[in-house]
Structures are given as structure tokens and as C-alpha cells.
């Protein structure tokens, strides 16, 4: 069953193109994660927050990555990390054109 993973945390930047330049290496590393189908990077400069929405092939892959990424963020000094996991209702999502 596909699993959606959401990360949200306080972030002082960089944002936009500067974020892309700073984290493209990390993006390539994340892209190689076992079970990852896709990730959407999120940023809100006005609220000083960042994170991502991930779709994993199965709950075990999502859980493994959640632990790894939380530890990585904490290693960067990030606190206030919110990580949530959700089962995906594929039938309803197909009606609303989700890219599953």
C-alpha cells in the first residue's frame, strides 16, 4: 500500500533558487531512496518553514526514511520537526487526478 510521508519544520533559508542550489545534492541522494516514488519539496519563506511531501511504495520504506531524515535534520540542528505518515486511498485519489 502506498504511503504518504509529510515533513514540516522551522527553516531560516535559503529559499527559492538559492535553496535549489544549496540542496541539489541532497535531492539526488533522496531520489535514490528505496521505495521512494516521488517527493515534492515545500517552502514557505513568510512563515520560515520548509519540508516535503513524499510518496513511498510501502509503509516500511516510509518509516525507514522518516527515521533517517529526522536524524539527518536533527544533525543539522533542526528542532520542531513534524513528521506524519498516511495511508493513501488510491481509489479516491484517482478520481481527483493524484499522480499515483
Secondary structure as the mmCIF struct_conf table of DSSP 4:
data_model
#
loop_
_struct_conf.conf_type_id
_struct_conf.id
_struct_conf.beg_label_comp_id
_struct_conf.beg_label_asym_id
_struct_conf.beg_label_seq_id
_struct_conf.end_label_comp_id
_struct_conf.end_label_asym_id
_struct_conf.end_label_seq_id
STRN STRN1 UNK A 3 UNK A 10
HELX_RH_AL_P HELX_RH_AL_P1 UNK A 16 UNK A 31
TURN_TY1_P TURN_TY1_P1 UNK A 32 UNK A 32
TURN_TY1_P TURN_TY1_P2 UNK A 34 UNK A 35
STRN STRN2 UNK A 36 UNK A 44
TURN_TY1_P TURN_TY1_P3 UNK A 45 UNK A 48
STRN STRN3 UNK A 49 UNK A 56
BEND BEND1 UNK A 57 UNK A 58
HELX_RH_AL_P HELX_RH_AL_P2 UNK A 59 UNK A 75
TURN_TY1_P TURN_TY1_P4 UNK A 76 UNK A 77
BEND BEND2 UNK A 80 UNK A 80
STRN STRN4 UNK A 82 UNK A 87
HELX_RH_AL_P HELX_RH_AL_P3 UNK A 90 UNK A 95
TURN_TY1_P TURN_TY1_P5 UNK A 96 UNK A 97
#
